[in-house]
Amino acid sequence: MTDTVDVTVLPAGTPVLLVGTRLPDADPAVYSARIAYSLHLALATPDGAIIRLNDDRGVLFPRAVPTEHTDIYRVRTLTDPWVFVVPDGYMVVASPASPDGSPEPSASSSVLLFHTTDLIIFEEVGLFQVATGGGVRRPRGVYDLMRGELVLWWTDDEDQPWSSSAAEPRGPWSPAVPAEPVVPVPPIPDGGPGHHQTCALPIDEADAARLRRRFGRIRNVAVELPVLDATSGDAACELPWAKLTYDDGSTARRPVDWDPDSLAQVGWDKPGEYVVTGRVRQRVYPFPFVIDRADPTVLAYQGRYLFIATDDPDGNCVDPRRLLLRVADSIAELATAPDHAILEVGTTDIAGCFWAPELHLIRGRLHCFFAPSIGAADWKRVRCHVMRLRDGGDPTVAADWEPPRPVLQMDGSPLQRDPEHPGLSLDMTYLEDAGRSYVLWSQRYITDRIGDAELWIATIDPADPWRLTSDPVRVVTAEYGWDHEVAEGPFALRHGDRLVVTYSGSAVGPTYAAGAIEARSGADLLDPNAWTKAPAPVLGTGSNFSYWGPGHNTFSHDEDGLELVVFHAHPTITTRGRSTALRRIHWAADGHLVLDQRPDEEVAPHLRRVRTVVRVAVSKTE
């Protein structure tokens, strides 16, 4: 019998994908076990260099395990990941592990399987039992072209080799049999301090390039300015913006601050060519921008800028007695603008907190969503509220705001999972899409135990934003090691026909990070299936982004109309209070959102000085 198979021969010096995990740091606030035991990727080059991808952070986390308690999940991690090629992409096999990285007792005879077409977006196929006992350690896999099936090998707790196979990842898997691996294992280079490499897979250059674009640093490599053509006698023209090109193929536009002396030499009424020089405008905001202010929002309003945030003096965000707002003529001036108290304790039984205030324009009226504690200064008593500015009111004047009202469900009951699971609600945000108005918020129940914080969505009537017009629908569960019991702080950003909602997870400290879910504009946003969740954080602490615990962000625009991310972070790992930070955002060539681009990556220092030519032609009337 003759069989024919397709074979791909990779050239010498082809990139090698290194697969493994990191080792937890001694200080869990730096890099805890529940995030260290996730899939980490790197690329090895022929000269021996190792390029750590995604800033040496995990790119794939297994889903958490439901417990016997409602909405309480146990973190699952993974160890000994192995990547192998299948006809439609790649498979990842790994051992399921407990939060501390030790073997998971309830799944000791099983493996975790994931599928990916591009090594960027992963689908968790599931947990599959492949042995009847004895443990499954160091799983390995291959796709057998001749038999058209997946083959797994592993060793048991006694270090004895076993194997099983299946035609499809979901099985059924054949009974395990003693078997040595028949596929040679490529040499695996030492992972270096703090790393545990478990797999080395040669991949083609196209896949390697895609991984570098998606998980590498995106840097500015060129700046271009077009020639400006003008006609003598016309008024002076506005000079063009610079076009910035990046090494992943993406582009951006930035204004230029032109040198006054150079610009003065242009003879707008005299034909000729004139060289004009300048510098790409790059507003850089210091960090901390505002000390001890968390969950910040910046909003352009009637020609000025408003700033509002959670007051977090030395990390105490429960006792503050006022809701504070700033106003300034520019974003930079908000850093030192005076605070205006627009609400104080005692109003409508408010006792403290004033958490996560957000400013939104709804039908032209300014609204403030926030979560105060009711009846006592206790974080377990916070509830979503909204207050509206009176027509023609001054947002800095407390009397110009209508009394705050609690946001309630359609039947007038509090925001809660159900009457048996009362609790708190917070971090409400507002968005509009396809003619419908929505609110998203975080809530968790508090009974004899505390449930995980989750994100919910519902519709509202813009005229009465304090009352839902649909049943709440859960869209995010804190199901990974990185968000760990907490999903909060949602905020929506529109990009073309996409709606990207960022949210934050993990404890409110150095491990805090931001993730994202995404839906198409026009979709039914009340359908959980309309949303796709990113498998790993989109913003977190790393070697290239040393803000500790960045998260709870909102989005805004600067004076040039460029998109900004406004978030909080800790200036140091030991700082208690959270402080406000601002950065411009970037959209990569493949469409993913970049929130941690450094100023030298946004505009390369050697490309910041620019020049263009103004050509003034003879007027036809001359």
TORMARSE-177594 format. One record per residue (C-alpha): residue number from 1; residue in one letter; x, z, y. Coordinates in Angstrom, 2 decimals. Example, Ala and Ser with C-alpha at 12.3 -4.5 7.8 and 13.67 -1.06 7.14 Angstrom:
   paba   zafi      east        up     north
      1      A     12.30      7.80     -4.50
      2      S     13.67      7.14     -1.06
% end
This chain:
   paba   zafi      east        up     north
      1      M      0.00      0.00      0.00
      2      T      1.29     -0.91      3.46
      3      D      0.49      1.05      6.63
      4      T      1.25     -0.01     10.19
      5      V      1.83      2.52     12.93
      6      D      2.81      2.24     16.58
      7      V      6.09      3.90     17.49
      8      T      7.36      4.71     20.98
      9      V     11.13      4.92     21.32
     10      L     12.18      6.86     24.40
     11      P     15.47      5.90     26.07
     12      A     18.52      8.10     26.00
     13      G     18.45     10.62     28.83
     14      T     14.67     10.82     28.84
     15      P     13.24     13.97     30.51
     16      V     12.53     16.92     28.22
     17      L      9.48     19.11     28.78
     18      L     10.31     22.76     28.28
     19      V      7.40     24.96     27.23
     20      G      7.25     28.73     27.09
     21      T      6.25     31.93     28.81
     22      R      7.90     34.28     31.25
     23      L      8.82     37.86     30.55
     24      P      6.90     40.44     32.57
     25      D      8.73     42.08     35.42
     26      A      9.43     45.79     35.16
     27      D      7.16     46.19     38.18
     28      P      3.73     44.81     37.24
     29      A      3.04     44.14     40.92
     30      V      5.78     41.49     40.83
     31      Y      4.78     39.61     37.67
     32      S      2.56     41.46     35.22
     33      A      2.16     40.77     31.51
     34      R     -1.31     39.29     31.93
     35      I      0.10     36.46     34.05
     36      A      3.57     36.22     32.49
     37      Y      2.10     35.48     29.05
     38      S      0.62     32.12     30.03
     39      L      1.83     28.54     29.67
     40      H      4.86     27.85     31.86
     41      L      6.41     24.39     32.15
     42      A      9.80     23.08     33.20
     43      L     11.69     19.79     33.04
     44      A     15.23     19.47     31.72
     45      T     17.34     16.58     33.01
     46      P     20.25     14.91     31.20
     47      D     22.77     16.76     33.37
     48      G     21.46     20.08     32.12
     49      A     19.47     21.04     35.21
     50      I     16.14     22.79     34.70
     51      I     13.31     22.19     37.18
     52      R     10.77     25.00     37.05
     53      L      7.30     23.58     37.65
     54      N      4.51     25.18     39.68
     55      D      7.00     27.48     41.39
     56      D      7.68     29.04     37.97
     57      R      4.10     30.30     37.67
     58      G      1.66     29.78     34.81
     59      V     -0.32     26.54     34.62
     60      L     -2.66     27.49     31.76
     61      F     -4.39     30.78     31.01
     62      P     -6.68     31.40     28.02
     63      R    -10.21     32.56     28.72
     64      A    -10.97     36.26     28.56
     65      V    -12.91     37.73     25.66
     66      P    -16.48     39.03     26.19
     67      T    -16.95     42.68     25.29
     68      E    -20.02     44.56     24.11
     69      H    -20.70     45.45     27.75
     70      T    -22.56     43.09     30.09
     71      D    -20.25     41.05     32.34
     72      I    -17.11     42.92     31.28
     73      Y    -14.33     40.83     29.77
     74      R    -11.03     41.69     28.13
     75      V     -8.03     39.66     29.21
     76      R     -6.48     37.42     26.58
     77      T     -2.95     36.08     26.97
     78      L     -0.92     33.69     24.83
     79      T      2.53     33.65     23.28
     80      D      4.75     31.06     21.58
     81      P      3.07     27.98     23.09
     82      W      3.91     24.62     21.50
     83      V      3.02     21.17     22.89
     84      F      2.72     18.07     20.71
     85      V      1.55     14.50     21.17
     86      V     -1.84     13.26     19.94
     87      P     -3.32      9.75     20.36
     88      D     -5.26     10.63     23.54
     89      G     -2.73     12.93     25.17
     90      Y     -1.34     16.27     24.11
     91      M     -2.39     19.41     22.26
     92      V     -1.18     22.93     22.95
     93      V     -1.17     25.49     20.15
     94      A     -0.36     29.15     20.82
     95      S     -0.86     32.61     19.41
     96      P     -3.63     34.68     21.02
     97      A     -2.30     37.89     22.50
     98      S     -3.51     41.12     24.08
     99      P     -3.10     41.77     27.82
    100      D      0.38     43.19     27.23
    101      G      1.48     40.16     25.19
    102      S      1.34     41.91     21.81
    103      P     -0.50     40.18     18.90
    104      E     -4.25     40.36     19.32
    105      P     -5.50     42.40     16.33
    106      S     -8.91     40.73     16.15
    107      A     -7.35     37.25     16.06
    108      S     -4.20     37.86     14.07
    109      S     -4.97     35.00     11.64
    110      S     -5.97     32.51     14.32
    111      V     -4.49     30.10     16.83
    112      L     -5.54     28.98     20.28
    113      L     -5.87     25.22     20.79
    114      F     -6.00     23.33     24.06
    115      H     -6.25     19.62     24.81
    116      T     -4.92     17.74     27.81
    117      T     -4.57     14.08     28.69
    118      D     -2.00     14.63     31.44
    119      L     -0.42     18.10     31.03
    120      I     -2.18     19.10     34.25
    121      I     -5.85     19.68     33.42
    122      F     -6.37     21.57     30.17
    123      E     -9.48     22.06     28.06
    124      E     -9.61     25.16     25.90
    125      V    -10.81     23.81     22.56
    126      G    -11.11     27.29     21.12
    127      L     -9.81     29.98     18.82
    128      F     -9.55     28.89     15.19
    129      Q     -8.83     30.92     12.09
    130      V     -6.25     29.08      9.98
    131      A     -5.14     31.87      7.66
    132      T     -6.93     34.43      5.54
    133      G     -4.53     37.24      6.42
    134      G     -0.90     38.02      6.88
    135      G     -0.77     37.02     10.54
    136      V      0.00     33.78     12.37
    137      R      3.24     33.76     14.34
    138      R      5.21     31.00     16.07
    139      P      2.63     28.23     15.49
    140      R      3.84     24.63     15.60
    141      G      1.92     21.37     15.44
    142      V      2.20     17.62     15.00
    143      Y     -0.17     14.70     14.71
    144      D      0.32     12.84     11.40
    145      L     -0.19      9.15     12.20
    146      M     -0.20      8.13      8.55
    147      R     -3.01     10.51      7.62
    148      G     -4.71     10.60     11.00
    149      E     -4.84     14.39     11.17
    150      L     -3.45     17.42     12.93
    151      V     -0.97     19.53     11.00
    152      L     -0.07     23.11     11.96
    153      W      2.76     25.28     10.67
    154      W      3.43     28.95     11.27
    155      T      5.08     31.98      9.77
    156      D      3.26     35.13      8.72
    157      D      4.22     38.73      9.41
    158      E      6.67     38.54      6.50
    159      D      8.31     35.44      7.98
    160      Q      6.90     33.18      5.25
    161      P      5.96     29.60      6.26
    162      W      2.39     28.27      5.93
    163      S      0.55     25.10      6.89
    164      S     -3.00     23.83      7.47
    165      S     -4.48     20.50      8.59
    166      A     -7.67     19.07     10.07
    167      A     -8.99     15.67     11.09
    168      E    -10.30     17.10     14.39
    169      P     -9.11     20.00     16.53
    170      R    -12.39     21.86     15.98
    171      G    -11.86     21.61     12.23
    172      P    -12.72     22.33      9.57
    173      W     -9.15     23.42      8.86
    174      S     -7.91     23.17      5.30
    175      P     -7.01     26.35      3.37
    176      A     -3.53     27.51      4.28
    177      V     -0.79     26.61      1.81
    178      P      2.87     27.65      1.66
    179      A      4.81     24.84      3.31
    180      E      7.98     24.31      5.26
    181      P      7.75     22.20      8.46
    182      V      8.59     18.59      7.73
    183      V      9.09     17.57     11.35
    184      P     12.49     18.39     12.84
    185      V     12.38     20.73     15.80
    186      P     14.43     19.49     18.80
    187      P     16.99     21.94     20.13
    188      I     15.40     24.36     22.59
    189      P     17.71     25.31     25.47
    190      D     18.04     28.91     26.54
    191      G     15.27     29.73     28.98
    192      G     17.51     31.88     31.11
    193      P     16.83     35.42     32.34
    194      G     13.17     36.32     32.32
    195      H     12.06     33.24     30.38
    196      H     11.16     32.62     26.74
    197      Q     11.32     28.93     25.80
    198      T      9.45     27.97     22.62
    199      C      9.26     24.17     22.70
    200      A     11.28     21.19     23.93
    201      L      9.41     17.88     23.93
    202      P     10.91     14.58     25.16
    203      I      8.38     12.79     27.36
    204      D      8.40      9.46     29.13
    205      E      9.39      9.17     32.77
    206      A      5.82      8.41     33.90
    207      D      4.58     11.75     32.55
    208      A      7.57     13.57     34.00
    209      A      7.02     11.97     37.41
    210      R      3.36     12.98     37.35
    211      L      4.32     16.58     36.54
    212      R      6.86     16.66     39.35
    213      R      4.26     15.33     41.79
    214      R      1.61     17.81     40.71
    215      F      3.66     20.94     40.10
    216      G      6.74     20.33     42.24
    217      R      7.25     20.97     45.91
    218      I      5.85     18.19     48.10
    219      R      8.31     17.25     50.84
    220      N      8.24     14.99     53.86
    221      V     10.56     12.00     53.39
    222      A      9.67      9.64     56.23
    223      V      8.10      9.60     59.68
    224      E      6.84      6.37     61.23
    225      L      5.44      5.47     64.63
    226      P      3.88      2.11     65.41
    227      V      4.77      0.08     68.45
    228      L      2.25      0.53     71.26
    229      D      1.09     -2.69     72.94
    230      A     -0.32     -2.43     76.43
    231      T     -1.18     -4.79     79.29
    232      S      0.21     -4.40     82.77
    233      G     -2.25     -3.00     85.23
    234      D     -4.09     -0.98     82.60
    235      A     -4.19      2.77     82.80
    236      A     -1.51      4.66     80.94
    237      C     -2.36      4.66     77.23
    238      E     -2.32      7.58     74.84
    239      L      0.69      7.20     72.60
    240      P      0.15      7.07     68.82
    241      W      0.40      9.91     66.34
    242      A      3.20      9.97     63.79
    243      K      2.52      8.98     60.20
    244      L      4.23     11.32     57.76
    245      T      4.99     10.19     54.21
    246      Y      5.76     12.59     51.36
    247      D      7.67     12.25     48.13
    248      D      4.49     12.31     46.03
    249      G      3.10      9.28     47.93
    250      S      0.69     11.24     50.11
    251      T      0.53     10.84     53.88
    252      A     -0.55     12.84     56.91
    253      R     -0.82     12.32     60.66
    254      R      0.60     14.54     63.37
    255      P      0.60     14.32     67.17
    256      V      3.87     14.03     69.07
    257      D      5.03     16.01     72.08
    258      W      6.65     13.24     74.12
    259      D      9.62     13.98     76.34
    260      P      8.30     13.95     79.95
    261      D     11.38     12.21     81.36
    262      S     11.18      9.52     78.69
    263      L      7.49      8.99     79.22
    264      A      7.97      8.77     83.00
    265      Q     10.21      5.72     82.52
    266      V      7.36      3.61     81.12
    267      G      6.21      1.07     83.70
    268      W      2.55      0.65     82.81
    269      D      2.21     -1.96     85.56
    270      K      5.55     -3.66     84.84
    271      P      5.94     -5.94     81.78
    272      G      8.74     -5.00     79.42
    273      E      9.73     -2.86     76.46
    274      Y     10.26      0.86     76.90
    275      V     11.67      3.36     74.39
    276      V      9.89      6.70     74.38
    277      T     11.24      9.76     72.55
    278      G      9.59     12.98     71.46
    279      R      9.16     15.60     68.78
    280      V      6.51     15.83     66.07
    281      R      4.16     18.64     67.05
    282      Q      4.28     21.45     64.53
    283      R      2.44     24.60     65.50
    284      V      4.01     27.45     63.54
    285      Y      2.18     30.77     63.50
    286      P      4.21     33.92     62.90
    287      F      3.47     36.18     59.98
    288      P      2.00     38.70     60.32
    289      F     -0.28     36.93     62.77
    290      V     -2.48     40.02     63.18
    291      I     -1.38     43.21     61.44
    292      D     -3.85     45.15     59.30
    293      R     -6.57     42.52     59.41
    294      A     -7.83     41.13     56.09
    295      D    -10.41     38.50     55.05
    296      P     -9.91     36.63     58.35
    297      T    -11.98     33.86     59.94
    298      V    -11.06     31.61     62.90
    299      L    -13.82     29.48     64.45
    300      A    -13.84     27.06     67.38
    301      Y    -16.82     27.96     69.54
    302      Q    -17.84     26.50     72.91
    303      G    -14.33     25.44     73.84
    304      R    -12.65     28.69     72.80
    305      Y    -11.57     30.31     69.53
    306      L    -13.08     33.33     67.82
    307      F    -11.29     35.62     65.34
    308      I    -12.95     38.18     63.11
    309      A    -11.65     40.06     60.07
    310      T    -11.85     43.24     58.01
    311      D    -10.14     46.11     59.81
    312      D     -7.56     47.36     57.29
    313      P     -5.40     50.04     58.93
    314      D     -2.72     51.03     56.43
    315      G     -4.91     49.72     53.63
    316      N     -7.94     51.86     54.50
    317      C    -10.79     49.38     54.90
    318      V    -13.60     51.88     54.16
    319      D    -13.45     54.26     57.14
    320      P    -13.30     51.85     60.14
    321      R    -16.29     52.46     62.39
    322      R    -16.55     49.17     64.28
    323      L    -16.78     45.44     63.66
    324      L    -14.17     43.83     65.90
    325      L    -14.05     40.30     67.34
    326      R    -11.45     38.48     69.45
    327      V    -11.77     35.43     71.68
    328      A     -9.02     33.29     73.25
    329      D     -8.40     29.86     74.72
    330      S     -6.03     28.93     71.86
    331      I     -5.47     29.99     68.29
    332      A     -2.00     31.32     69.11
    333      E     -3.44     33.60     71.80
    334      L     -5.76     35.23     69.24
    335      A     -2.74     37.15     67.95
    336      T     -2.66     39.33     71.07
    337      A     -6.20     38.97     72.42
    338      P     -8.15     42.22     72.96
    339      D    -10.69     43.42     70.40
    340      H    -14.38     43.60     71.24
    341      A    -16.62     45.93     69.24
    342      I    -19.78     43.99     68.42
    343      L    -21.23     46.54     65.97
    344      E    -20.68     50.24     65.26
    345      V    -21.59     52.72     62.55
    346      G    -25.06     54.18     62.85
    347      T    -26.74     50.81     63.34
    348      T    -29.34     50.20     60.60
    349      D    -27.80     53.02     58.54
    350      I    -24.35     51.37     58.46
    351      A    -21.66     53.95     57.66
    352      G    -18.45     51.92     57.45
    353      C    -16.52     49.11     55.75
    354      F    -17.71     46.06     57.76
    355      W    -16.06     43.95     55.07
    356      A    -15.21     40.25     55.09
    357      P    -17.01     39.11     58.26
    358      E    -17.44     35.34     58.52
    359      L    -18.68     33.36     61.52
    360      H    -20.83     30.28     60.86
    361      L    -22.82     27.94     63.07
    362      I    -26.27     27.42     61.57
    363      R    -28.51     25.02     63.48
    364      G    -26.33     25.58     66.54
    365      R    -26.69     29.38     66.45
    366      L    -23.74     31.66     65.74
    367      H    -24.21     33.89     62.69
    368      C    -22.00     36.62     61.28
    369      F    -22.12     37.38     57.54
    370      F    -20.47     40.65     56.52
    371      A    -20.78     43.52     54.03
    372      P    -21.11     47.04     55.46
    373      S    -21.52     50.22     53.44
    374      I    -25.01     51.66     53.73
    375      G    -25.80     55.36     53.96
    376      A    -22.24     56.56     53.33
    377      A    -18.70     55.25     53.81
    378      D    -18.29     54.25     50.17
    379      W    -17.09     50.89     48.81
    380      K    -19.67     51.13     46.05
    381      R    -22.45     50.95     48.66
    382      V    -21.52     47.70     50.43
    383      R    -24.26     45.07     50.74
    384      C    -24.32     41.56     52.21
    385      H    -25.80     41.46     55.72
    386      V    -26.14     38.79     58.39
    387      M    -26.72     39.02     62.11
    388      R    -27.43     36.25     64.59
    389      L    -26.33     35.77     68.18
    390      R    -29.18     35.57     70.65
    391      D    -29.79     32.25     72.44
    392      G    -27.21     31.93     75.20
    393      G    -25.53     35.16     74.12
    394      D    -21.89     36.12     74.55
    395      P    -20.37     36.77     71.10
    396      T    -18.15     39.53     72.52
    397      V    -21.15     41.55     73.77
    398      A    -22.70     43.81     71.13
    399      A    -26.13     43.74     72.83
    400      D    -26.26     39.95     72.52
    401      W    -26.37     40.16     68.71
    402      E    -29.65     40.65     66.88
    403      P    -29.71     43.68     64.55
    404      P    -28.05     42.99     61.20
    405      R    -30.34     42.37     58.27
    406      P    -29.62     42.72     54.54
    407      V    -29.66     39.50     52.53
    408      L    -32.39     39.81     49.90
    409      Q    -33.66     37.83     46.95
    410      M    -36.84     35.77     47.08
    411      D    -38.97     38.75     46.05
    412      G    -37.37     41.05     48.62
    413      S    -35.23     42.92     46.12
    414      P    -31.49     43.55     46.66
    415      L    -28.83     41.13     45.50
    416      Q    -28.12     42.30     41.98
    417      R    -27.88     41.01     38.44
    418      D    -31.18     42.66     37.48
    419      P    -32.90     46.03     38.04
    420      E    -30.95     47.53     35.12
    421      H    -27.66     46.48     36.72
    422      P    -27.75     47.48     40.41
    423      G    -24.56     47.34     42.36
    424      L    -22.78     45.96     45.37
    425      S    -22.64     42.54     47.03
    426      L    -20.06     41.24     49.47
    427      D    -18.06     38.28     50.81
    428      M    -21.02     36.03     51.56
    429      T    -20.29     32.55     52.89
    430      Y    -22.47     29.63     53.99
    431      L    -22.32     25.91     53.33
    432      E    -24.50     22.85     53.75
    433      D    -24.59     19.80     51.50
    434      A    -26.98     16.89     51.05
    435      G    -29.58     18.45     53.35
    436      R    -29.61     21.82     51.56
    437      S    -28.29     25.17     52.76
    438      Y    -26.52     27.53     50.38
    439      V    -24.92     30.94     50.36
    440      L    -22.24     32.06     47.92
    441      W    -21.20     35.66     47.43
    442      S    -19.53     38.10     45.06
    443      Q    -21.36     40.89     43.30
    444      R    -20.79     43.40     40.51
    445      Y    -22.97     46.06     38.98
    446      I    -22.19     49.76     39.12
    447      T    -23.95     51.98     36.60
    448      D    -22.19     54.27     34.14
    449      R    -19.54     51.56     34.17
    450      I    -18.41     48.89     36.64
    451      G    -18.95     45.22     35.78
    452      D    -16.56     42.44     36.65
    453      A    -17.02     40.88     40.10
    454      E    -18.48     37.35     39.83
    455      L    -19.51     34.56     42.21
    456      W    -23.16     33.63     42.64
    457      I    -24.92     30.88     44.62
    458      A    -28.46     30.36     45.92
    459      T    -30.29     28.33     48.55
    460      I    -31.59     29.70     51.83
    461      D    -33.76     28.54     54.71
    462      P    -31.41     28.12     57.71
    463      A    -34.08     29.64     59.92
    464      D    -34.10     32.82     57.80
    465      P    -30.65     33.13     56.21
    466      W    -31.33     36.72     55.15
    467      R    -33.74     35.67     52.39
    468      L    -32.85     33.52     49.36
    469      T    -35.12     30.59     48.52
    470      S    -33.94     30.20     44.92
    471      D    -32.91     32.41     42.06
    472      P    -29.20     33.27     42.14
    473      V    -26.96     31.34     39.74
    474      R    -23.55     32.53     38.55
    475      V    -20.81     29.92     39.04
    476      V    -17.56     31.87     38.53
    477      T    -16.61     34.58     36.06
    478      A    -13.25     36.31     36.36
    479      E    -12.16     35.05     32.96
    480      Y     -8.40     34.55     33.19
    481      G     -5.38     36.80     33.27
    482      W     -4.69     35.90     36.88
    483      D     -8.13     36.76     38.33
    484      H     -8.70     39.73     36.00
    485      E    -12.06     41.39     36.64
    486      V    -12.44     40.10     40.21
    487      A    -13.83     36.87     41.65
    488      E    -14.57     37.21     45.37
    489      G    -14.03     35.71     48.81
    490      P    -15.52     32.20     48.32
    491      F    -15.24     29.62     51.10
    492      A    -16.06     25.90     51.01
    493      L    -13.99     22.99     52.27
    494      R    -15.18     19.37     52.28
    495      H    -12.74     16.58     51.46
    496      G    -14.35     13.14     51.25
    497      D    -17.12     13.39     48.67
    498      R    -15.68     16.59     47.20
    499      L    -16.61     20.20     47.85
    500      V    -13.74     22.55     47.09
    501      V    -14.58     26.26     47.06
    502      T    -11.62     28.60     47.01
    503      Y    -12.03     32.17     45.83
    504      S     -9.76     35.13     45.20
    505      G     -9.09     37.30     42.18
    506      S     -7.13     40.21     40.74
    507      A     -6.63     43.59     42.37
    508      V     -6.41     43.61     46.15
    509      G     -2.64     44.00     46.22
    510      P      0.55     42.05     45.53
    511      T     -1.02     40.30     42.50
    512      Y     -3.95     38.91     44.53
    513      A     -4.24     35.11     44.34
    514      A     -6.66     32.30     45.16
    515      G     -8.29     29.88     42.73
    516      A    -10.73     27.03     43.23
    517      I    -13.86     25.43     41.88
    518      E    -14.97     21.93     42.79
    519      A    -18.15     19.85     42.81
    520      R    -19.20     16.44     44.04
    521      S    -21.12     16.32     47.29
    522      G    -24.78     15.62     46.56
    523      A    -24.70     17.32     43.17
    524      D    -27.10     20.12     42.32
    525      L    -24.87     23.00     43.31
    526      L    -27.22     25.42     41.53
    527      D    -26.18     23.84     38.24
    528      P    -23.11     25.69     36.91
    529      N    -22.10     22.51     35.06
    530      A    -21.70     20.74     38.43
    531      W    -18.63     22.88     39.11
    532      T    -15.12     22.43     37.66
    533      K    -12.76     25.39     37.72
    534      A     -9.02     25.03     38.24
    535      P     -7.10     26.44     35.25
    536      A     -4.60     28.34     37.41
    537      P     -4.35     29.74     40.96
    538      V     -4.00     27.36     43.89
    539      L     -2.26     30.00     46.01
    540      G     -0.18     32.93     44.84
    541      T      3.08     34.78     45.38
    542      G      6.12     32.81     44.24
    543      S      9.76     32.16     44.93
    544      N      8.85     29.43     47.44
    545      F      5.99     31.43     48.95
    546      S      6.98     35.04     49.42
    547      Y      3.77     36.30     51.02
    548      W      2.66     39.09     48.70
    549      G     -0.86     38.83     47.34
    550      P     -2.17     35.91     49.43
    551      G     -5.91     35.42     49.24
    552      H     -9.40     35.72     50.65
    553      N     -8.99     32.66     52.77
    554      T    -11.23     30.67     55.06
    555      F    -10.63     27.23     56.56
    556      S    -10.58     26.12     60.18
    557      H     -9.18     23.43     62.49
    558      D     -6.50     23.77     65.12
    559      E     -6.55     22.32     68.64
    560      D     -5.52     18.92     67.28
    561      G     -8.27     18.88     64.66
    562      L     -5.83     19.54     61.80
    563      E     -7.07     21.64     58.88
    564      L     -5.87     25.24     58.68
    565      V     -6.06     27.85     55.96
    566      V     -6.54     31.38     57.29
    567      F     -5.84     34.14     54.79
    568      H     -4.43     37.61     54.38
    569      A     -1.31     38.80     52.58
    570      H      1.07     41.75     52.45
    571      P      4.30     41.25     54.44
    572      T      6.17     43.23     51.75
    573      I      5.35     44.35     48.24
    574      T      4.98     47.95     49.43
    575      T      2.95     47.30     52.59
    576      R     -0.48     48.90     52.26
    577      G     -2.38     47.11     55.01
    578      R     -3.15     43.42     54.68
    579      S     -2.27     41.07     57.53
    580      T     -3.58     37.70     58.71
    581      A     -1.64     34.48     58.12
    582      L     -2.28     30.86     59.15
    583      R     -0.87     27.61     57.79
    584      R     -1.80     23.96     57.83
    585      I     -3.05     22.54     54.56
    586      H     -2.01     19.35     52.81
    587      W     -3.83     17.02     50.44
    588      A     -1.54     15.67     47.73
    589      A     -1.62     12.05     46.56
    590      D     -3.63     13.00     43.48
    591      G     -6.13     14.88     45.66
    592      H     -5.19     18.46     44.89
    593      L     -5.16     21.04     47.66
    594      V     -1.78     22.39     48.81
    595      L     -1.96     25.72     50.65
    596      D      1.66     26.88     50.50
    597      Q      3.57     24.05     52.18
    598      R      6.51     25.33     54.18
    599      P      7.24     24.01     57.72
    600      D     10.42     22.26     56.50
    601      E      8.37     20.54     53.79
    602      E      5.59     19.55     56.20
    603      V      8.06     17.87     58.57
    604      A     11.67     17.49     57.46
    605      P     13.96     19.00     60.15
    606      H     16.01     15.82     60.46
    607      L     12.86     13.76     61.00
    608      R     11.23     15.85     63.70
    609      R     12.77     13.90     66.59
    610      V     11.02     10.52     66.84
    611      R     10.89      7.45     69.03
    612      T      8.59      4.53     69.56
    613      V      8.44      1.41     71.71
    614      V      5.84      0.70     74.37
    615      R      5.49     -3.06     74.98
    616      V      3.77     -3.88     78.24
    617      A      2.60     -7.49     78.32
    618      V      1.75     -9.60     81.37
    619      S     -1.88     -9.36     82.35
    620      K     -3.82    -12.62     82.00
    621      T     -4.93    -12.28     85.61
    622      E     -1.37    -12.21     86.91
% end
